[in-house]
Each structure stands twice: as structure tokens, then as C-alpha cells.
Amino acid sequence: MAASLLTACMREAKRILSDSRIFVLLIGGPFLYAFVFGGVYWQGRSQHVPIIIVDQDHSALSRGIVNALRASENVQIAGWANSPDELPELARREVAYACVMFPANLERDMLAGRAPKVAILLDGTNTLLAAPALGAVRSVVASYQIGISSKVLKASGVPPGSATTATRSISLVGRPLFNPTGHYGYFMLIGLVCAATQSVIRMAVGVSIGFDRYDRMCQELKPADLSTAWLYASKVLGTCAVTLPAVYGAVASVLTLFGTPHRGSLLLVWLAVTMYVVLQVCMGYGYFGLCKSPLFALHVHMFMASVLFIVSGFSWPYYAMPAALQVVAHVLPIFHMNCIMRKVNLVGVGVGSVLPHLLSLCVFLGLAYAWGYSAFKKWVVSQKATSPEFPQSIDC
């Protein structure tokens, strides 16, 4: 009994090791997830968040705080501005995500015993972007809560003996842009919908083509005399005709029923959604061509769903990842789709700000369509080979 059980166990292990599909899922999967997630969160936090400085005081104190911010790993000074009103446009262009403003008379008020205020405006479209900038400024300002260095006091004409009594705490006033309440769901919900749409469409297409039959298809469509290319186009369009209304409804429910802000053009949203859905349908055919079976295609999509969402940089900022994973993020359609949805809905940008992402989706759509067609054509050939009784001269 024991020997038979051992033999059966060895047989099963050998079978798994010899099947590349099972091997990748069982053996490669844990390592893939470990390395991908480990790489994404390698730095442990968002670093070098670009910020701008508005210095209306031009004092030794403001310069000291700026120098301290330069030494921080959490932020990177991207430049100076004349007014915090410049931040929204810079945030739309991804030039800066926070603005630190030193008001006039900052140092004088502090030395006079008053509690001056330093303001920080934050891009609230992703709390993981805002938090490092806010934390860095709060930490630097806190170092001035007890007193200013004697060097700064002397430069200001304050006697060294009065250093302790002359200083007061600095108040930090923060205000988020685009997401005043800091609502986590505002920037996460729409991204989760995009991720779910990607997985569901690809899985559904794999199941659909897996259970279709070439001979039945050609018998039903023979009068139409469609070529393989046109038949593939008809399947893509037919699938989109069913899928698009559902995805439109899902996105609309996020923007209306669940309160996610919408500040941009709905036309841009629907254009991006349409391109994204067609792209996912085509990729569904491509994945099926690799997997050869609807069940295995279903498993692959489920296996990759979490990886693609995390690496896309929507929940964890992509520039907080190592350089190699940043490159990977930019070649994922979901990355560009999420960028469009976040910028249009939360920030209210126009077509110019999302044009690079729209063009990227166009490129991906062309590649996906060609990949899907190649897979569909191979499927037709394989179906013909398994249906010898069906006339080979019919090209449907």
C-alpha cells in the first residue's frame, strides 16, 4: 500500500514537472509574485516626489527650510513658482505634485513671537503621492518648532541669548487639490473597474472562441461569403457590441451612483473606454492562441490579474518602482487607461494632456488586433484539420 502510494505520488510530481503549463502555475507562480511585488515595493515608500516652491519671504529661514527639503529623499524640488495657482497646471502635466509656500514676513513673525504658517498644496488624486510630500515638509518644519539655529538668528540680528524666547512654532497648513476630502475610493474605484474589465473581457473571449466551432460557423455564414479576416472583424465587433454597453454602464455607475468626481469631458472618457474594450477583446483572442484551450486561458488571466494591476502603477505610484518595472508599467495598456481616467475625471484635463496615453492605446490596439487575428487564423486552420468532412475550399 505504502509503495503504491509513493509510486502514485512520484508519478503525479513527474507529470506536473513535465507539463510546462502546470509547472509555470505551481512552481513559477509563487516566485513571479514574490519578485514582482517585492520589486514594486522595493523602496518601501514613494520617493523624490516633485514639488515646487513659492517663496514670498526670501529670508534665511525660508532658505534653510528649502535646503532641508533638498536633503530629504521623499521630495525633489522641481522648481520655483510665483504663485501656488500654478500647481494645478503643473500637476496636470505631471511636472509637480505639491507646492510649498512661504508667506511674506515668515521669519519676522517667528522672531516677533507670532506663529507663522507655511502652506502646502497637494495633488490629491493619489494619496500615496501626497503623503510623502506632506510628511517631508512636516518633518522639516517640525525641526523649527523649538528654535532656529544660532546662525540664522545672528544673520537676522537677534542676540544669541534670546534664541529660546524669540522663536515660536511654525504651523503647517495643508490643502489637497482635486480630491479635497482625501477620499481613497475616488482614485482607486475607477482603476479597479478598469482592471476588472480587462480580466473579464479577456476571459470571456477565451471561453467564447474555445466553445465555438468552425464548421457550424461556416454553415451559418456561408451565404455571406466572409473571408477569415472579415470573419475575425465580425467577431470582434459583435463582442464589442455586447460588451461596450455593460462597460459604459459600469463606468457611469462609478461616476454617478458611487460619487467619484468627474471634472473633464465625458467624450474623452467614452473614447478611451471604447478603445480599451476593443483592445481587450483582441487580446482575448491573442491569449487564447497562446493557451490553446479556454480553461487554460481562463487560468492565465486569473493568474496575471493581480500582477498587471499592481505593476500598472495605479495603486502604487509607478515612479516609486525600480526603473525596470517603470518601463514595464508603460507598456501595459491598463497603465495608460488608468492615467486617462484619473486625469480626466479627477483633474479635469483636456485632450492635450492625455494625448500621449490615447496614442499609446492606439498603438496597443493595432498590435492587439494583429495578434488576435493571427491567433484566430491559427484556430481556423486547426478547426479545418479536425473537420475533414467539411469542404476545405470554403474560406469563411
HELIX and SHEET records of a PDB file:
HELIX    1   1 ALA A    2  SER A   18  1                                  17    
HELIX    2   2 SER A   20  PHE A   23  1                                   4    
HELIX    3   3 VAL A   24  GLY A   28  3                                   5    
HELIX    4   4 GLY A   29  VAL A   40  1                                  12    
HELIX    5   5 ALA A   60  ARG A   70  1                                  11    
HELIX    6   6 PRO A   84  GLU A   86  5                                   3    
HELIX    7   7 LEU A   87  ARG A   92  1                                   6    
HELIX    8   8 LEU A  106  LEU A  111  1                                   6    
HELIX    9   9 THR A  127  ALA A  142  1                                  16    
HELIX   10  10 SER A  150  ALA A  155  1                                   6    
HELIX   11  11 PRO A  160  SER A  162  5                                   3    
HELIX   12  12 ALA A  163  ALA A  166  1                                   4    
HELIX   13  13 TYR A  184  GLY A  210  1                                  27    
HELIX   14  14 TYR A  214  LEU A  221  1                                   8    
HELIX   15  15 LYS A  222  ALA A  224  5                                   3    
HELIX   16  16 THR A  228  THR A  256  1                                  29    
HELIX   17  17 LEU A  266  CYS A  291  1                                  26    
HELIX   18  18 PRO A  294  VAL A  311  1                                  18    
HELIX   19  19 TYR A  318  ALA A  320  5                                   3    
HELIX   20  20 ALA A  323  HIS A  330  1                                   8    
HELIX   21  21 PRO A  333  ARG A  342  1                                  10    
HELIX   22  22 LYS A  343  VAL A  347  3                                   5    
HELIX   23  23 VAL A  351  ALA A  385  1                                  35    
SHEET    1   A 5 VAL A  75  TRP A  80  0                                        
SHEET    2   A 5 VAL A  49  ASP A  55  1                                        
SHEET    3   A 5 ALA A  98  PHE A 102  1                                        
SHEET    4   A 5 LYS A 117  ASP A 123 -1                                        
SHEET    5   A 5 SER A 171  LEU A 177  1                                        
END                                                                             
